[in-house]
Amino acid sequence: MDNLGGPDMLIDDYDQYNQQENEVVNISPDDASEEPADAPPRADDFEAMKRHVLVDLPDAEAETEAYHTWHIEKWRTLPRREHGPVFEVGGHPWRVLFFPYGNQVDCASFYLEHGFENEPPPDWYACVQFALVLWNPNDPTIFRTHTATHRFNAKEGDWGFTRFVELRKAFNQPWEDGSRHLIENDEAKLTAYVRIIKDPTGVLWHNFEGYDSKKETGMVGLKNQGATCYLNSLLQSLYFTDAFRKAVYQIPTEQDANRSNSAWTLQRLFFKLQKDKFAVSTNELTASFGWDTRQIFEQQDVQELSRILMEVLEKKMKDTPAERTLPELFVGKTKTYISCINVDYESSRIEEFWDLQLNVRGNKNLHESFMDYIQVETLEGENKYDAGEPYKLQDAKKGVIFESFPPVLHLQLKRFEYDINRDAMMKVNDRHEFPEEFDASLYLSEEARAASTEPWDYQLHGVLVHSGDFNAGHYYAFLKPKKDGFFYKFDDDRVTRSTMKEVLEENFGGEYANVANGGPGQRQPYMRGYSTKRSMNAYMLVYIRKSRLDQVLHGVNESDIPSHIERKITEEQAELARKKKEREEAHLYMNVGVITEKTFQAHHGFDLTSYELEQGDPAAAQVYRILRTTKISEFAATVAEELELGPDQIRFWNMVGRQNKTNRPDQPIRDTEMTIEEALTKYGTRGRPFYLWAEHAPKSDDGKAVFPDTGPTNPNAPILVFLKYFDVKAQSLTGVGHIYVKKLDKVSEIAPQINKLMQWDSSTPILLFEEIKYSMIEVMKPKQTFQQSEIQDGDIICFQQNLPDLDPSTVTYSDARQYYDYLLNRIPVSFYPKPSTEGEAFSLSLSKKMTYEQFSGKVGEYLKVDPTHIRFATISSTNNKIKMWLKRGMNHTLQQILHSQFSSYGGYAAHRGDALYYEVLETSLADYETKKIMKVIWLSDGISKEEPLEILVAKNGIIGDLVNGIAKKINLDEQTARNVRILEVHGGKIHKELIEDFNVVGVNEFTTLYAEKIPDEEIHASDDDRFIYCFHFDKEASKPHGIPFKFMLKPGESLKDTKERISRRTGIKGKLLQQIKFALVSRAIYAKPRYLEDDDIILDLLQDGDEMLGLDHVNKARNFWGRAEGMFIR
């Protein structure tokens, strides 16, 4: 709303005047408007008044305009709410809504509203600039006027001014110190000036309440997880590069369709962007990247993200139809050259690029940035180029020129630069213009221009914008999805159509325009100019070669989408809908667990089953979700059908939790007409799951199922007993089934039934035990009756064969009591291979009472290795690192090892109680003790990737033995192994380089050893090249950090070129490299760094052989360049 302000801009509900829902928006007058230089027109000069009140709006085009006058008579006799006549403007009906006595204020209230008799069409809207002028018909020079702009629609059908004019002043006081009143003789005229404004984007003055991106634009946005707007902008840009999207769909994922596969999640994301009606979440994608909360809530570098994503996808596209798609789409070529001026000699190399970084500072537009990129430097005087024999030192031109540009050109504008004065990264908000189209041939080599048969014209299709500063801000994108279509703004979950001014001018950056009526660039107090710079500006541009538009934006059809993507997503959506329905109907259903003979027979532990077992386990009670109103008989029929039994063959017993913590059947549910909810109320326990045991009865000769009568009135009533078999030889406990015994029968009488049930010889001797509770397994006395043995319904009797001739050494547990004790003390223990070593992670069920020798024997049996060749370590509970290596022969049980409060060496042992690390040794532990563990860090990629190693070397060995151990450990070939060097590092600086025959005993315990392959350029170094040790420090040379390294210096090479080789040598790139200041530092403790400039030649500045090259930068990475702080995709 323009030119309106103050605390009275309220939205009041005046339902007291109208029972229909009709919201009025109230706007207070603008009393602070400047006095015009010219005298105001008369109110009856309508054309002049229209020009006076309807000022031209910047960037707005009028569709039509008109005015209408309402003669208000008998003001004081009007009702509290009145409407003026309906008039038409722009094909829409309008009228004035009038509150003669004010809308809850002491002022007359006027509003413009639509004039539809009923409700307007749901999608109706009009963007209107309007003014209401109240004037005295007897003296048209007396008037009151207010103006506003508003998007009228079905929900906001009126807009206007609650405090249009104060009634006391209008009726009782001469107007503006004149002689007449504004309202005379109870009459006045109200002229409404209405201008309909064109809305090319469809969102002019939109409040976005209920806005539907899919409906308005045919596209949807991406949800912001926290600070992932930068990711959303890049993803949308890549998605609308049709050739890229099609290539992503061609990655084979059907056999690897899991959420950890970034290619699969990217395919799903693109499919949803293509199909869904609402904004799509990126949670799946970032999870597959391996990002946690830190990465999600930190804004990252878009260029780095783009490059890493391209690398990951290029690997996944290998050996697929899309293998060459990405390079063919995004890769161009540059030539770096040094060309002699006076002789025919040139040194050059061709390099590929995926995107270009162009300087913003110092360049007004894209053309100047390109010219800056390919500027030529003349090497002359003392800086002549050494062209070798026979030319020697020559004047030369040095530079970069383009050999080709890719069909899709990504331009990264360097909006963020390191400020050496502030020692921080700062945003460059300078104005930098970029065109809608440009000719890239201006920046190609002459040979490339001559060889090309098609023009190098490029068309803008994407502008990625950052609003804010380096530390905080917001990202969004303007994209042109179709060849001849419009630009759209993709701002996270909202997509809107855009104008070319929004795409271009508003993202050039620089100073705000001189906006007289306020806004971001409004005049500040006591300031003569407008100096505020825009904080929103383009940082990445996407251009597409015009001759390749049809190949890049060819559209993506249904046939391009792999069928398994839609099938899988449809299945997931159906499952989500099912679960949603379950939640909505949860109050109508309940879960009932059913234990059957089959589940008992599959169980190998205490009780009939364990309620903690997951569904799908054959020993788990099957959980049914049934209506609470289901009858017991109906539920029994359902279970019987699944068991392929007759409905009358199932009888339910309720399961109860006894006081001794066991769960057993208690009594049969005889009333089969009660509902399952009534059964829960009668037999269940509040707050506990409801479980039933399903008894299966065989059919008698007459075809009817007969269940024994277990009523309490019969003194010799049958008792329901469950049987378990402990197999001594197999060392297993298994449920067998159930039988009925009579109270007065002797315990020994059960033996024939068991022998028959097990198909044993009738004379087989057996031992009987009662499973009373987990910790109480008692031998049963054969001569006692079951009543005397206190056997009741649901009790469990365990039996085993009596094997007096069994050799005890051949089994671990010789009777059921011992095995039950094992079950009681059994714990799952996870064994993980020692970090940085290969091996299988597995879990074993072991007794807490096992000794070191016993559980190491079990692990050796599982791994099929000699247990004397395995060592174990406890695992820290805080960081999962090795806490303490266990000594073989420790007189401790597994329980003591896992849960001891203090370690064997003293001190609190905060380690995990469910897991151990293991390492399979090449020798026995006894032999292991004769060797020395050498800890060394292998640097496989400059200094950006570390791999800690532990190498066993004989205590009298040499460094050559260590190198051989490294080569064997990480599978280095013989040639590479010959070129491995070992550096001894202390305090972040290289102490010395260890030669091959140096004795390992002489290695200082307090130093760190780094091993690396000697770079090829060092292997082929010339006699003029020299070597220097490099280290990192933070402002002061006495504060070293990071990984030091050895580096080769070339004669005549400036620091600017040396940086490029340092980048390749270390893996430090991009913004990290830009933040580094280079200096020469003496080894003296308090040496002052001598900082270098880009033109300095390091070799010429070295004063003695004791100096080092220092890299001064903030200690953020803590030895994790490119890993802890850098971007990554798993």
Secondary structure, DSSP 8 states (H G I E B T S, - for coil): -TT--STT--EEE-TTT-SS--EEEB----TT----SS----TT-HHHHHHHHS---TT--EEEEEEEEEEE--GGGS-SSEE---EEETTEEEEEEEETT-SSSSEEEEEEEE--SS---TT-EEEEEEEEEEEETTEEEEEEEEEEEEEEESS--EEEEEEEEEHHHHHHS-GGGSSS-SSBTTBEEEEEEEEEE--SSS-TT---TT--HHHHHS---B---SS-HHHHHHHHHHHTSHHHHHHHHTS--GGG-STT-HHHHHHHHHHHHHH-SS-B--HHHHHHHT--HHHHTS---HHHHHHHHHHHHHHHTTTSTTTTHHHHHH-EEEEEEEEESSSS-EEEEEEEESSEEEE-TT-SBHHHHHHHHT--EEE-GGG-EE--TTT-EE-EEEEEEEEE--SEEEEEEE-EEEETTTTEEEE-----B--SEEEGGGGB-HHHHHH-SS--EEEEEEEEEEEE-SSSEEEEEEE--STTS--EEEETTEEEE--HHHHTGGGS-SB----TT-STT---TT-SS---B-SEEEEEEEEEEGGGHHHHS----GGGS-HHHHHHHHHHHHHHHHHHHHHHTGGGEEEEEEE-HHHHHT--SSSS--TTS-TT-TTS-EEEEEETT-BHHHHHHHHHHHTT--GGGEEEEEEEE-TTS-EEEEEE---TTSBHHHHHHHHS-TTS-EEEEEEE--B-TTS-B------TT-TT-EEEEEEEEEETTTTEEEEEEEEEEETTSBGGGHHHHHHHHHT--TT--EEEEEEEETTEEEE--TTSBTTTTT--TTEEEEEEE--TT--GGG-S--SHHHHHHHHHHEEEEEEEE-TTS----EEEEEETT-BHHHHHHHHHHHHTS-GGGEEEEEEETTT--EEEE--TT---BHHHHHH-SB-TTSSB--EEEEEEEEEE-SS-HHHHTTEEEEEEEEESSTTS-EEEEEEEEETT-BHHHHHHHHHHHTT--HHHHHTEEEEEEETTEEEEEE-TT-BGGGS-TTSEEEEEE--HHHHT--TT-EEEEEEEESSSTTSEEEEEEEEEE-TT-BHHHHHHHHHHHH---HHHHHT-EEEEE-SSTT---EE--TT-BHHHH--STT-EEEEE----SSS-TTTTSS----
